[in-house]
Amino acid sequence: MATTTKKPTTSKTTNATTKPIARPKAATAAVAASNVLAAAIKSGADAAMKPMAVSDNMQPALNTDLKLRGLVDLVVKRTGAKKKDVKPIVEAALAIMGETVADGRDLNLPPMGKLKINRVKEIKNGQVTICKLRQQTARPKPLVDPTAEAAE
């Protein structure tokens, strides 16, 4: 007669009131950050930009800064004047505007808008000027046909 030994069985059922294992907040934040990063990488790969033709009349991206060289080039393109004539004029205008702001005076230049100085903070190598620029919303100009007769 053979005797068999039975292994003790363990119950794998869980109690509904059992609380999940508590993780430290830093670990939870790290897991959440890695999940967000993984989702961003996946969505970036899914939303890859399609190639397109670039033309001269396209505007630059909104997050690029306009520097002196770019400003001079835009003025040359808009006015048709020579670059050697435009550059000193643009530099002089920028110098005057910079001096005006440094003196704490407001600027009111209709195409650009009204620049109002809020606060000035002196630092060791210059000053920080906090200002507000108010620009008028662009209004579409009415199209006028020079050959049209005036209404009576």
KOLLUMTI-352033 format. One record per atom (N, C-alpha, C, O): atom name; y, z, x. Coordinates in steps of 0.2 Angstrom, whole numbers. Each point is the difference from the previous one (the first is absolute). Layout:
N
   bator       v       w       u
      CA       Y       Z       X
...
//
This chain:
152
   bator       v       w       u
       N      -6       0       4
      CA       6       0      -4
       C       6       0       4
       O       1       4       5
       N       4      -9      -5
      CA       5       0       4
       C       6       3      -4
       O       1      -1      -6
       N       3       4      10
      CA       6       3      -2
       C       6      -4       2
       O       0      -2       5
       N       4       1     -10
      CA       6      -4       2
       C       6       5       0
       O       1       4      -4
       N       4      -6       9
      CA       6       4       0
       C       5      -4      -3
       O       1      -6       2
       N       3       9      -6
      CA       6      -3      -3
       C       6       2       3
       O       1       5       2
       N       3     -10      -1
      CA       7       1       3
       C       4       2      -5
       O       0      -2      -6
       N       4       7       8
      CA       5       2      -5
       C       5      -5      -2
       O       3      -4       4
       N      -2       3     -11
      CA       5      -5      -2
       C       7       3       0
       O       1       6      -2
       N       4     -10       3
      CA       7       2      -1
       C       3      -4      -5
       O      -2      -5      -1
       N       6       9      -3
      CA       3      -3      -5
       C       6      -4       2
       O       4       3       4
       N      -3      -9      -6
      CA       6      -4       2
       C       5       0      -6
       O       5      -4       0
       N      -6       8      -5
      CA       5      -1      -5
       C       6       4       2
       O       0       5       4
       N       6      -7      -7
      CA       6       4       2
       C       3       3      -6
       O      -1      -2      -6
       N       4       7       7
      CA       3       4      -6
       C       7      -3      -1
       O       4      -2       4
       N      -2       1     -10
      CA       6      -4      -2
       C       6       4       2
       O       5      -3       1
       N      -6      10       0
      CA       6       4       2
       C       1       0       8
       O       4       3       2
       N      -9      -6       1
      CA       1       0       8
       C       6      -4       2
       O       2      -5      -3
       N       2       8       7
      CA       6      -3       2
       C      -1      -4       6
       O      -5       1       4
       N       8      -7      -3
      CA      -1      -4       6
       C       3       4       6
       O       3       4       0
       N      -6      -7       6
      CA       2       3       6
       C       7      -1       1
       O       3      -5       0
       N       0      11       2
      CA       7      -1       1
       C       2      -2       7
       O      -3       3       5
       N       7      -8      -4
      CA       2      -3       6
       C       6       3       2
       O       4       1      -4
       N      -2      -1      10
      CA       7       2       2
       C       5      -5      -2
       O      -2      -6       0
       N       8       8      -1
      CA       5      -5      -2
       C       1      -6       5
       O       1      -5      -2
       N      -1       7       8
      CA       1      -5       5
       C      -6      -5       0
       O       2      -6       1
       N      -8       8      -2
      CA      -5      -5       0
       C       0      -4      -7
       O      -1      -6       1
       N       3       9      -6
      CA       1      -4      -6
       C       6      -5       1
       O      -1      -6      -3
       N       6       8       6
      CA       6      -5       1
       C      -3      -6       5
       O       2      -5      -1
       N      -6       7       6
      CA      -2      -5       4
       C      -5      -5      -3
       O       1      -6       1
       N      -5       8      -6
      CA      -4      -4      -3
       C       4      -5      -5
       O      -1      -6       0
       N       6       9      -3
      CA       4      -4      -5
       C       4      -5       4
       O       1      -5      -2
       N       1       7       8
      CA       4      -5       4
       C      -4      -5       3
       O       2      -6       0
       N      -8       7       1
      CA      -5      -5       3
       C      -2      -5      -6
       O      -1      -6       1
       N       1       9      -7
      CA      -2      -4      -6
       C       6      -5      -2
       O      -1      -6      -1
       N       7       9       2
      CA       6      -4      -1
       C       1      -6       5
       O       1      -5      -2
       N      -3       7       8
      CA       1      -5       6
       C      -6      -5      -1
       O       2      -6       1
       N      -8       7      -3
      CA      -5      -4      -1
       C       2      -5      -6
       O      -1      -6       0
       N       4       9      -6
      CA       2      -4      -5
       C       6      -5       2
       O       0      -6      -2
       N       4       8       6
      CA       6      -4       2
       C      -3      -6       5
       O       3      -5      -1
       N      -7       7       5
      CA      -3      -6       4
       C      -4      -5      -4
       O       1      -6       1
       N      -5       9      -6
      CA      -3      -5      -4
       C       5      -4      -4
       O      -1      -6      -1
       N       6       9      -2
      CA       5      -4      -4
       C       4      -5       4
       O       2      -5      -2
       N      -1       7       8
      CA       4      -4       5
       C      -4      -6       1
       O       2      -6       1
       N      -9       7       0
      CA      -4      -6       2
       C      -1      -4      -6
       O       0      -7       0
       N       0      10      -6
      CA      -1      -4      -7
       C       7      -4      -1
       O       0      -6      -3
       N       6       9       5
      CA       6      -3      -2
       C       3      -4       6
       O       6       0       1
       N     -10      -3       3
      CA       3      -3       6
       C       4      -6      -2
       O      -1      -3      -5
       N       7       2       9
      CA       5      -5      -2
       C      -3      -7       1
       O      -4      -1       5
       N       5      -3      -9
      CA      -2      -7       0
       C       5      -4       5
       O       6       1      -1
       N      -8      -6       5
      CA       5      -3       4
       C       4      -5      -4
       O      -2      -2      -5
       N       9       2       7
      CA       4      -4      -4
       C       5      -4       5
       O       1       3       6
       N       2      -8      -8
      CA       5      -4       4
       C       6       4       1
       O       3       3      -5
       N       0      -3      10
      CA       7       4       2
       C       5      -6       0
       O      -1      -4       4
       N       7       6      -7
      CA       5      -5       0
       C       6       4       2
       O       1       6       1
       N       4     -10       1
      CA       7       3       3
       C       4       3      -5
       O       3       5       2
       N      -4      -6      -9
      CA       4       3      -5
       C      -3       6      -3
       O       3       3      -4
       N      -9       0       7
      CA      -3       6      -2
       C       4       6       3
       O       2       0       5
       N      -1       5      -9
      CA       3       6       2
       C      -4       4       4
       O      -7       0      -1
       N       9       4       6
      CA      -4       4       4
       C      -3       6      -5
       O       3       1      -5
       N      -8       2       8
      CA      -3       6      -4
       C       5       5      -1
       O       5       1       4
       N      -6       3      -9
      CA       5       5      -2
       C       0       6       5
       O       6       4       1
       N     -11      -3       3
      CA       0       6       4
       C       2      -1       7
       O      -1       4       5
       N       4     -10      -3
      CA       2      -2       6
       C       8       2       1
       O       3      -1      -5
       N      -1       3      11
      CA       7       2       1
       C       3      -7       2
       O      -2      -4       3
       N       9       4      -5
      CA       4      -5       1
       C       4       2       7
       O       3       5       0
       N      -4      -9       5
      CA       3       2       6
       C       6      -5       2
       O       1      -5      -4
       N       2       6       9
      CA       6      -4       1
       C      -1      -7       1
       O       3      -4      -3
       N      -9       2       7
      CA      -1      -7       1
       C      -2      -3      -7
       O       2      -6      -1
       N      -6       9      -3
      CA      -1      -2      -7
       C       6      -1      -4
       O       0      -5      -3
       N       4      10       3
      CA       7      -1      -4
       C       4      -6       3
       O       2      -4      -4
       N      -2       3      10
      CA       4      -5       3
       C      -3      -7      -2
       O       3      -5      -2
       N     -10       5       2
      CA      -3      -7      -2
       C       1      -1      -7
       O       1      -6      -2
       N      -1      11      -2
      CA       1      -1      -7
       C       7      -2      -2
       O       1      -5      -4
       N       4       7       8
      CA       7      -2      -1
       C       1      -7       2
       O       3      -4      -3
       N      -6       2       9
      CA       0      -6       2
       C      -3      -5      -5
       O       3      -6      -1
       N      -9       8      -2
      CA      -3      -5      -5
       C       4      -1      -6
       O       1      -5      -3
       N       2      11       1
      CA       4       0      -6
       C       7      -4       0
       O       2      -3      -4
       N       1       4      10
      CA       7      -3       1
       C       0      -7       3
       O       4      -4      -1
       N      -9       3       5
      CA       0      -6       4
       C       4       0       6
       O       1      -5       4
       N       2      11      -2
      CA       4       0       6
       C      -5       1       6
       O      -6       1      -1
       N       9      -2       7
      CA      -4       1       6
       C      -1       7       2
       O       4       5      -1
       N     -10      -4       4
      CA      -3       7       1
       C       5       3       5
       O       1       6       0
       N       2      -9       5
      CA       4       3       5
       C       7       2      -3
       O       3       4       2
       N      -1      -7      -8
      CA       6       2      -3
       C      -2       6      -5
       O       4       4      -1
       N     -10      -4      -2
      CA      -1       5      -5
       C      -2       7       3
       O       2       5      -3
       N      -5      -5       9
      CA      -3       6       2
       C       6       5       2
       O      -1       6      -2
       N       6      -8       5
      CA       6       5       1
       C       3       3      -6
       O       2       5      -1
       N      -2     -10      -4
      CA       3       2      -7
       C      -4       6      -3
       O       3       5      -3
       N     -10      -7       3
      CA      -4       5      -3
       C       0       7       3
       O       0       5      -3
       N       0      -6      10
      CA       0       7       4
       C       6       4      -1
       O       0       6      -1
       N       6     -10       0
      CA       6       4      -1
       C       0       3      -7
       O       3       5      -1
       N      -5      -9      -4
      CA       0       3      -7
       C      -5       6       0
       O       2       5      -3
       N      -8      -5       6
      CA      -4       6       0
       C       3       6       4
       O      -1       5      -2
       N       5      -7       8
      CA       3       5       3
       C       5       4      -4
       O       1       6       0
       N       3     -10      -4
      CA       5       3      -4
       C      -3       4      -6
       O       2       6      -1
       N      -7      -8      -2
      CA      -4       4      -5
       C      -3       6       3
       O       0       5      -3
       N      -3      -5       9
      CA      -2       6       3
       C       5       5       2
       O      -1       6      -1
       N       7      -8       3
      CA       5       4       2
       C       3       3      -7
       O       1       6       0
       N      -1      -9      -5
      CA       2       2      -6
       C      -4       6      -3
       O       2       5      -2
       N      -9      -6       2
      CA      -5       5      -2
       C       0       6       5
       O       0       5      -2
       N       1      -7       9
      CA       1       6       4
       C       6       4      -1
       O      -1       6       1
       N       6      -8      -4
      CA       6       3      -1
       C      -1       4      -7
       O       5       4      -2
       N     -10      -5      -1
      CA      -1       3      -7
       C       3      -3      -6
       O       1       3      -5
       N       1      -9       6
      CA       4      -4      -5
       C      -6      -4      -4
       O      -4      -2       3
       N       6       1     -10
      CA      -5      -4      -4
       C       2      -7       1
       O       5      -2       2
       N     -10      -2      -3
      CA       1      -8       0
       C      -1      -2      -7
       O      -4       2      -4
       N       8      -7       2
      CA       0      -3      -6
       C       0      -8       1
       O       5      -3       1
       N     -11       0       0
      CA      -1      -7       2
       C      -3      -3      -6
       O      -7       0       0
       N      10      -4      -4
      CA      -3      -2      -6
       C      -7      -4       0
       O      -4       1      -4
       N       3      -5       9
      CA      -6      -3       0
       C      -6       4       2
       O      -5       0      -2
       N       7       5       7
      CA      -5       5       2
       C      -1       6      -5
       O      -5       2      -1
       N      11       0      -1
      CA       0       6      -5
       C       5       5       3
       O       4      -1       5
       N      -5       7      -8
      CA       5       6       2
       C      -4       5       3
       O      -5       3      -3
       N       6      -2       9
      CA      -3       5       5
       C       4       7       0
       O       6       0       2
       N      -9       5      -5
      CA       4       7       0
       C      -4       4       4
       O      -6       1       0
       N      10       3       5
      CA      -2       5       4
       C      -2       6      -3
       O       5       3      -4
       N     -11       0       4
      CA      -1       6      -3
       C       0       6       5
       O       4       5      -2
       N      -7      -5       7
      CA       0       5       5
       C       0      -3       7
       O      -3      -6       1
       N       5      10       4
      CA       0      -2       7
       C      -3       6       4
       O       3       5      -1
       N      -8      -7       5
      CA      -3       6       4
       C       1      -2       7
       O      -2      -5       3
       N       5       9       1
      CA       1      -1       7
       C      -7       2       4
       O      -2       5      -1
       N       0      -9       6
      CA      -6       1       4
       C       2      -1       7
       O       6      -2       1
       N     -10       4       4
      CA       2       0       7
       C       2      -7       2
       O       4       0       5
       N      -7      -5      -7
      CA       2      -7       3
       C       3      -5      -6
       O       0      -6       1
       N       3       9      -6
      CA       3      -4      -5
       C       1       4      -6
       O       1       6       0
       N      -1     -10      -6
      CA       0       3      -6
       C      -4      -3      -5
       O      -2      -6       1
       N       0      10      -6
      CA      -5      -3      -6
       C       5       0      -6
       O       3       5      -2
       N      -2     -11      -1
      CA       4      -1      -6
       C      -5      -1      -6
       O      -4      -5       0
       N       5       9      -5
      CA      -4      -1      -6
       C       5      -3      -5
       O       5       2      -1
       N      -7      -8      -1
      CA       5      -4      -5
       C      -4      -3      -5
       O      -6       0      -1
       N      10      -2      -4
      CA      -3      -3      -6
       C       3      -7      -1
       O       6      -1       1
       N     -10      -4      -2
      CA       2      -7      -1
       C      -1      -2      -7
       O      -6       0      -2
       N      11      -2      -1
      CA       0      -2      -7
       C       1      -7      -1
       O       5      -3       2
       N     -10      -1      -4
      CA       1      -7      -1
       C       0      -2      -7
       O      -4       3      -4
       N       8      -8       2
      CA       0      -3      -6
       C      -6      -4      -1
       O      -2      -4       4
       N      -1       4     -10
      CA      -6      -4      -2
       C       2      -7       0
       O       6      -2      -2
       N     -10      -2       5
      CA       2      -7       0
       C       0      -3      -7
       O      -5       0      -4
       N      10      -4       2
      CA       1      -3      -6
       C      -1      -7       1
       O       3      -3       5
       N      -6      -1      -9
      CA      -1      -7       1
       C       7      -3      -2
       O       3       1      -5
       N      -1      -6       9
      CA       6      -3      -1
       C      -1      -6      -5
       O      -5      -3       0
       N       9       2      -5
      CA      -1      -5      -5
       C       1      -7       3
       O       4      -1       4
       N      -8      -3      -6
      CA       0      -7       3
       C       5      -4      -4
       O       0       0      -7
       N       5      -3      10
      CA       6      -3      -3
       C      -1      -8       2
       O       0      -1       6
       N       0      -3     -11
      CA      -1      -7       1
       C       7      -3       0
       O       4       1      -5
       N      -1      -3      11
      CA       7      -2       1
       C       1      -6      -5
       O       6      -2      -1
       N     -11      -2      -1
      CA       1      -6      -4
       C       0       2      -8
       O       2      -4      -4
       N      -4      10       3
      CA       0       2      -7
       C       7       1      -3
       O       5       2       4
       N      -4      -4     -10
      CA       7       1      -3
       C       1       7      -3
       O      -5       4      -1
       N      11      -2       2
      CA       1       7      -3
       C       0       1      -7
       O       1      -5      -4
       N      -4      11       2
      CA      -1       1      -7
       C       7       1      -4
       O       4       3       4
       N      -3      -5     -10
      CA       6       1      -3
       C       0       6      -5
       O       5       1      -3
//
